[in-house]
Amino acid sequence: MGNLGIWQLLIILAIVVLLFGRGKIPELMGDVAKGIKSFKKGISDEDEKPAETDDKTVEHRADEKTKQG
């Protein structure tokens, strides 16, 4: 178990070609490649720029008086 021979690989390849067609496989691989490039670009952009946060915290100084109602 676990060892795939040449005949098993050929049968799997034939099933994949029958399911997806010859023209669809390169298109799928191109989409996978675009996804990988986009992921790598996102990771590198994140490393270059620190994440800008849109925190809506209010900063106040200790010498400011707060309104209490």
PEWOGI-V945694 format. One record per residue. N is the residue number from 1. RES is the residue in one small letter. SS is DSSP state (2 for helix, 1 for strand, 0 for the rest). OMEGA is omega in whole degrees, -180 to 180 (999 if undefined). Layout:
# PEWOGI-V945694
N|RES|SS|OMEGA / N|RES|SS|OMEGA
This chain:
# PEWOGI-V945694
1|m|0|178 / 2|g|0|178 / 3|n|0|178 / 4|l|0|177 / 5|g|0|-178 / 6|i|2|-179 / 7|w|2|178 / 8|q|2|178 / 9|l|2|178 / 10|l|2|178 / 11|i|2|178 / 12|i|2|178 / 13|l|2|179 / 14|a|2|179 / 15|i|2|179 / 16|v|2|180 / 17|v|2|179 / 18|l|2|-179 / 19|l|2|-173 / 20|f|2|-177 / 21|g|0|-177 / 22|r|2|-177 / 23|g|2|-175 / 24|k|2|-177 / 25|i|2|177 / 26|p|2|179 / 27|e|2|178 / 28|l|2|179 / 29|m|2|177 / 30|g|2|178 / 31|d|2|178 / 32|v|2|179 / 33|a|2|178 / 34|k|2|178 / 35|g|2|179 / 36|i|2|178 / 37|k|2|179 / 38|s|2|178 / 39|f|2|180 / 40|k|2|179 / 41|k|2|178 / 42|g|2|179 / 43|i|2|-179 / 44|s|2|177 / 45|d|2|-180 / 46|e|2|180 / 47|d|2|-177 / 48|e|2|-178 / 49|k|0|174 / 50|p|0|-177 / 51|a|0|177 / 52|e|0|-178 / 53|t|0|177 / 54|d|0|-180 / 55|d|0|180 / 56|k|0|177 / 57|t|0|-180 / 58|v|0|178 / 59|e|0|175 / 60|h|0|-180 / 61|r|0|-178 / 62|a|0|-178 / 63|d|0|177 / 64|e|0|178 / 65|k|0|179 / 66|t|0|178 / 67|k|0|175 / 68|q|0|-173 / 69|g|0|999
